[in-house]
């Protein structure tokens, strides 16, 4: 059963996960694990990687326990830019 005593909101978890990935992991993981999945425990700043998303989640649960994780498809996550909204709705005239 998932631990119901989350210290972080989903927004905080997402913000911390993105920051940790971009600031500390992106360069290394994109060189070594392109197209794999990283499952990040943002509170401990630790992660597990596998080419299969479900397997990566299972590895993280085994290592870090039942909690919410930040999951990245390595190589496909980009920093949002000022132009993100315009790109997202570029088809809308």
C-alpha positions as CSV (number, residue, x, y, z in Angstrom):
1,X,0.0,0.0,0.0
2,X,1.2,3.5,-0.9
3,X,2.4,5.5,2.1
4,X,-0.3,8.1,2.8
5,X,1.9,10.5,4.8
6,X,3.4,12.3,1.8
7,X,5.6,15.2,2.9
8,X,5.5,16.8,-0.6
9,X,2.6,17.9,-2.7
10,X,2.5,16.6,-6.3
11,X,3.6,20.1,-7.5
12,X,6.6,20.1,-5.1
13,X,7.5,16.5,-6.2
14,X,7.4,17.6,-9.8
15,X,9.4,20.7,-9.3
16,X,12.1,19.0,-7.2
17,X,12.3,16.1,-9.7
18,X,12.7,18.4,-12.7
19,X,15.4,20.4,-10.9
20,X,17.3,17.3,-9.8
21,X,17.1,15.8,-13.3
22,X,18.2,18.9,-15.2
23,X,20.8,20.2,-12.7
24,X,22.5,16.9,-11.7
25,X,21.5,13.9,-13.9
26,X,20.6,15.0,-17.4
27,X,24.1,15.1,-19.0
28,X,25.2,11.8,-17.4
29,X,22.0,9.9,-18.0
30,X,21.6,11.0,-21.6
31,X,25.1,9.8,-22.4
32,X,24.8,6.5,-20.7
33,X,21.0,5.6,-20.8
34,X,19.3,7.3,-23.8
35,X,15.7,6.1,-24.2
36,X,15.7,4.3,-20.8
37,X,13.6,5.4,-17.8
38,X,14.9,7.0,-14.6
39,X,12.7,6.7,-11.5
40,X,13.8,9.4,-9.0
41,X,13.2,9.5,-5.2
42,X,13.4,13.3,-4.9
43,X,13.7,13.3,-1.1
44,X,16.8,11.1,-1.1
45,X,18.1,12.4,-4.4
46,X,18.6,8.8,-5.6
47,X,17.3,7.0,-8.7
48,X,17.1,3.7,-10.5
49,X,17.3,3.2,-14.3
50,X,16.0,0.5,-16.6
51,X,15.0,0.3,-20.3
52,X,11.6,-0.8,-19.2
53,X,9.5,1.7,-17.3
54,X,7.7,-0.9,-15.1
55,X,11.0,-2.6,-14.2
56,X,12.5,0.8,-13.3
57,X,9.6,1.5,-11.0
58,X,9.9,-1.9,-9.4
59,X,13.6,-1.4,-8.8
60,X,12.9,2.0,-7.2
61,X,10.2,0.6,-4.9
62,X,12.5,-2.2,-3.8
63,X,15.3,0.2,-3.1
64,X,13.3,3.2,-1.7
65,X,9.9,1.8,-0.5
66,X,6.4,2.5,-1.5
67,X,6.2,6.2,-2.3
68,X,5.6,8.6,-5.2
69,X,8.5,9.0,-7.6
70,X,9.4,11.4,-10.4
71,X,9.8,9.4,-13.6
72,X,11.8,10.6,-16.7
73,X,12.0,9.1,-20.2
74,X,15.7,9.9,-20.6
75,X,16.5,12.0,-23.6
76,X,12.9,13.2,-24.1
77,X,12.4,15.7,-21.3
78,X,13.3,19.3,-22.1
79,X,13.2,22.4,-20.0
80,X,10.0,24.3,-20.6
81,X,10.8,27.6,-22.3
82,X,9.1,31.0,-22.4
83,X,7.7,29.8,-25.8
84,X,6.3,26.6,-24.4
85,X,2.6,27.8,-24.5
86,X,3.0,29.2,-28.0
87,X,4.5,25.9,-29.2
88,X,1.8,23.8,-27.5
89,X,-1.0,25.7,-29.1
90,X,0.7,26.6,-32.4
91,X,-2.1,25.0,-34.3
92,X,-4.7,27.3,-32.8
93,X,-5.0,30.4,-35.0
